Amino acid sequence: MQQLQEIINQENKKNPLTDEEIAKRLGMGRSDVVKLRRSLGIGNSRQRMREPLEKAIQEIMEVSPALSERALTQKLNEAGFCVSRHAVSDVWQQIKAVEVMQPVNGELVESYEQQLSGGNIEKLQTAFDALIGSQGSLRTQVELAKAAVLYPPKGLHTLIVGATGVGKSELAYCMHRFATESGNKPEDMPFVVFNCADYAETPQLLMAQLFGYVKGAFTGADADKEGLVEKAHHGMLFLDEIHRLPPEGQEILYYLIDKRKFRRLGESDSFREVSLMLIAATTENIESFLLLPFRRRIPMVIELPGLAQRPLEERFRIIVSFVREEASRIQLTIRVAYNAVVALLMYECHGNIGQLRSDIQVACARSFLKHMVQKEDLLKVEINDLAPQVVKGLLYLTEQRHVVEAILQGDLEISPMDQQRYSLQETTYLLPGEVYQEIEDNYIKMENQGIDISIINRVISDELEVKVRQLIRQAQKNKRNLIRQDLEKIVGEKIINAVDRMIKLAKTRLPEIDDSLFYCLSTHLAATCERLRMNSKLIVNPQFQQLQNEYPAEFELAKKMVQIASYYLGDDLPEDEIGFITMYLKAYAKKDPLNEAHVGVVVLSHGRVAEGMVQVANRLLGVEYAKALEMPLEESSETALQRALHIVRQADSGKGVLMLADMGSLVGFGKLITDSLGVVTRTVTRVNTPMVIEAVRKALLPDADIDEIASSLTWDNLSYELEEYHGTLKSKLPDAIVSICLTGQGTAEWVARMIGDYMPENLRQVKLITLGALVDEDMQSRLMQISQDYNLLAVVGTIRTIVPGIPFITAKEIVKGNGLEKLKKIVQLRRGFSDKVGNEPVNTGSLLNGLIHPDLVLIKQPCRNKKEVLNILGQRLIRQGYVREQYIVSIHEREALSQTVFQEVALPHGSPEYIIKPAIAVMTLRQPIEWVDGHQVELVFMLALNSYQKDAFRKLYALLNDGRQLLKMKQSENIEQFIRVVTDGDMF
């Protein structure tokens, strides 16, 4: 110990000895020197050089204040130092920052330059020193932030918007430091930080953390507790991920902003006063996720750009700051190879600054392992230390070579003595601070045990890769939490917990299982539980025995998963569920998407609609699959088409692209794209969110077929399309259905017989025509001729044919799916249309009379919540034969996404695919119940309608908007009175 002290005392202060050099002099290992030096409180060579270096810089700059940093570095090295220009630059900048406040007669006063320029302004800028770009691409944002802090009397409430990793939290911290440094706020001003996502799955706990609670407010509230709002009194409250705050929480906040008052949970007799400045941050579209009254009360909105939108000069400075941070952590000089810096500058960094920081840390950690083996003074980061996606950045060098060459002339070398004034905040992308120490400790431990260097290298490499994977999983965890939260609203916590445990078991046997299985199992179990609860007929799995024989491993796993589900749900699930779950396990085993063709999905809309639908679908299914194109109303169709061509190229992988369009010119893009690119496209119109979810779910299946998906989606809107088409039919022509195969004899005739056997009554006046693609030379002309001689209702078969306005149903759907049911409905709708031709207009009152039957009306029911109402009305429709069992599930799904509520009336409705015959079920409530977001409901109409009941719906809508008639409906004491109000308006 004494020898070490003597060596250090005698060393050259301008060029101190490294730990390796000291170890050689003492004849001991470097690791032992490090431990001994640290125990004596002695810094490393860079830290020991700091004081003489600062003194030398000050002396030189006093003589030559205009000297450049390059010339300053040269003079220092000539004087005996061995330092880089980057190290000199940082030390000089920090010296200048300290000199901003100069002591005179024991008091701190402003420098002469400050007094000339307005004093406070120069001093305040130090708060944003750590924010790279504050004088560049972020200048506007920084000025807005300063204005928000300084605005009298307490500052302006601020919302910071930007993608993940752009630096929203850092800006908030800078605003707090600015407030204290400016003298606008006291130095001990509280700065309270809360991430709303931490408690998003338990809204009550989130509200309790934020606003506090009184004893007895809820189970477990044994004493009064102060909330974060109170802790931020006379200070700042920073709410990160504000979009995860539930609506009721937003309502309390905007009341707090207005009145400066709030109540703790469970408090009803008095308000508490608080004065604070609110800073909120979000990655989402504020118009979609924040209530309008809340948005209006936050006057300052600051939008931060992504890393790709910032100049390369700033990105380089960010890289330098992160490398400096790592050098400080490991107390080693880091040299990053030129090509590695170029790759970091140019690669596509989707996670923005947070991901860039993570990728630099991973590269330094990998390089640190090499340093331990080679025992070099420098930590050298080479191109092969970077992640593969980072290395790809070299491919883009030619695009901005001139900019890169102006920034960077060689390797980047950073010394650990280069300190930052403010350290950047921790992020989800950050490797643990002790990772280097762990690598070093493990290396020394194994080295002392005499383990071979190659084995040490391999073991520590494996450990490092594990830490990297943990980091990636941590970053992805937020995404899975979002999926879990959204699903819980639909299916309930019990099912989510059951599926969570089932997935964990599945991944022990099938590690590559797809995450989207979570969504599918959750919705499937929800439907099964609903049927069990209602004592409905359970679905039998026809492939049960086949699955058990062909997939024994998946079948055994599914059996255990069903046992878990039964335990969590408290009910024995039928044996057939084992078969269904086996099918899911088989279908959702992960495959390499680059090697597998799949059906692409592109959603097109006018205005800002498509992106929202795509986000919901991708988020619920846990994928990044569907793509969106939004066409502003002022954009030309030609420009939009060019963008669509690019998106379809990205979406296509060999099985075609499904185009889901809303209306207008976008509907015709599919054919134009097929003609231009040769990519198979199918277009489905009148797109909505449930349609997009269903399209993505079906496209994810390994045997997905674009025609079948398009056909199944079209069925949801089939009634509307048929109404448009049937309106042009010639009533004097006979009706026909065409069945097509290659020969016109095999499959075509067999399908025709199936159709005839399934609905003989409906086909008495419909001719079935069979055609063969090989026999009939010009198939398209033959079909057009048939459409001239007949009212062509539909085309079915094995060969896809396109006849404008005519539905096509595949033979596979006829055999295995609901194709026969579709065809039956087409014929029934046609007959219904024919019956109307030439008749007088139907009275809308009689229309409602035919839809609202006495056995579907329930008066003065004592229901307590929305779910109970939906289940009772849905089961009534099922029992009376108006809808299928799936209808009630589709209602719950649609209600979870959007609701129709007005005038204390709710109009729930499900997918028309599951309607057998149209009807309306009605319930009046004894006491109003909350339907959604505080809206009370007294009257519920469950609509099992398709577009043929438009007139009836208009009549109902008119009645509901008639205050007098609406009151009569609510006051009806029995079914007879209610029916009379609905049908003719006379009552009492």
HELIX and SHEET records of a PDB file:
HELIX    1   1 GLN A    2  GLN A   10  1                                   9    
HELIX    2   2 ASP A   19  LEU A   26  1                                   8    
HELIX    3   3 ARG A   30  SER A   39  1                                  10    
HELIX    4   4 SER A   45  VAL A   63  1                                  19    
HELIX    5   5 GLU A   69  GLU A   78  1                                  10    
HELIX    6   6 ARG A   85  VAL A   98  1                                  14    
HELIX    7   7 TYR A  112  SER A  117  1                                   6    
HELIX    8   8 ASN A  120  LEU A  124  1                                   5    
HELIX    9   9 GLN A  125  PHE A  128  5                                   4    
HELIX   10  10 ARG A  139  LEU A  150  1                                  12    
HELIX   11  11 LYS A  168  GLU A  181  1                                  14    
HELIX   12  12 CYS A  196  TYR A  199  5                                   4    
HELIX   13  13 PRO A  203  PHE A  211  1                                   9    
HELIX   14  14 LEU A  228  LYS A  231  1                                   4    
HELIX   15  15 ILE A  242  ARG A  244  5                                   3    
HELIX   16  16 PRO A  247  LYS A  259  1                                  13    
HELIX   17  17 ILE A  286  PHE A  289  1                                   4    
HELIX   18  18 LEU A  292  ARG A  296  1                                   5    
HELIX   19  19 LEU A  307  GLN A  309  5                                   3    
HELIX   20  20 LEU A  312  ILE A  330  1                                  19    
HELIX   21  21 TYR A  338  MET A  346  1                                   9    
HELIX   22  22 ASN A  352  GLN A  374  1                                  23    
HELIX   23  23 ILE A  383  ASP A  385  5                                   3    
HELIX   24  24 PRO A  388  VAL A  391  1                                   4    
HELIX   25  25 LYS A  392  GLN A  400  5                                   9    
HELIX   26  26 ARG A  401  ILE A  407  1                                   7    
HELIX   27  27 VAL A  435  ASN A  448  1                                  14    
HELIX   28  28 ILE A  453  VAL A  491  1                                  39    
HELIX   29  29 GLU A  493  ARG A  509  1                                  17    
HELIX   30  30 LEU A  517  ARG A  533  1                                  17    
HELIX   31  31 PHE A  544  GLU A  550  1                                   7    
HELIX   32  32 PRO A  552  LEU A  569  1                                  18    
HELIX   33  33 ASP A  576  ALA A  587  1                                  12    
HELIX   34  34 ALA A  610  LEU A  621  1                                  12    
HELIX   35  35 SER A  637  ALA A  651  1                                  15    
HELIX   36  36 GLY A  664  GLY A  668  5                                   5    
HELIX   37  37 PHE A  669  LEU A  677  1                                   9    
HELIX   38  38 THR A  689  ALA A  699  1                                  11    
HELIX   39  39 ILE A  706  ASP A  716  1                                  11    
HELIX   40  40 LEU A  718  HIS A  726  1                                   9    
HELIX   41  41 THR A  747  TYR A  758  1                                  12    
HELIX   42  42 MET A  779  ASP A  789  1                                  11    
HELIX   43  43 ALA A  811  LYS A  816  1                                   6    
HELIX   44  44 GLY A  819  LYS A  836  1                                  18    
HELIX   45  45 THR A  844  LEU A  851  1                                   8    
HELIX   46  46 PRO A  854  LEU A  856  5                                   3    
HELIX   47  47 LYS A  866  ARG A  879  1                                  14    
HELIX   48  48 GLN A  886  LEU A  897  1                                  12    
HELIX   49  49 PRO A  912  TYR A  914  5                                   3    
HELIX   50  50 SER A  947  GLN A  949  5                                   3    
HELIX   51  51 LYS A  950  LEU A  960  1                                  11    
HELIX   52  52 GLY A  963  GLN A  971  1                                   9    
HELIX   53  53 ILE A  975  ASP A  984  1                                  10    
SHEET    1   A 2 MET A 101  VAL A 104  0                                        
SHEET    2   A 2 GLU A 107  GLU A 110 -1                                        
SHEET    1   B 5 PHE A 191  ASN A 195  0                                        
SHEET    2   B 5 GLY A 235  ASP A 240  1                                        
SHEET    3   B 5 LEU A 276  THR A 282  1                                        
SHEET    4   B 5 THR A 158  VAL A 161  1                                        
SHEET    5   B 5 MET A 300  GLU A 303  1                                        
SHEET    1   C 2 LYS A 261  PHE A 262  0                                        
SHEET    2   C 2 ARG A 272  GLU A 273 -1                                        
SHEET    1   D 3 LEU A 378  VAL A 381  0                                        
SHEET    2   D 3 THR A 333  VAL A 336  1                                        
SHEET    3   D 3 LEU A 412  ILE A 414 -1                                        
SHEET    1   E 4 LYS A 627  MET A 631  0                                        
SHEET    2   E 4 GLY A 600  HIS A 606  1                                        
SHEET    3   E 4 VAL A 657  ALA A 661  1                                        
SHEET    4   E 4 THR A 681  VAL A 684  1                                        
SHEET    1   F 4 VAL A 766  GLY A 772  0                                        
SHEET    2   F 4 ASP A 735  CYS A 741  1                                        
SHEET    3   F 4 ASN A 791  GLY A 797  1                                        
SHEET    4   F 4 PHE A 808  THR A 810  1                                        
SHEET    1   G 5 VAL A 857  GLN A 861  0                                        
SHEET    2   G 5 ALA A 919  VAL A 932  1                                        
SHEET    3   G 5 HIS A 935  ALA A 944 -1                                        
SHEET    4   G 5 VAL A 905  ALA A 906  1                                        
SHEET    5   G 5 VAL A 901  PHE A 902 -1                                        
END                                                                             
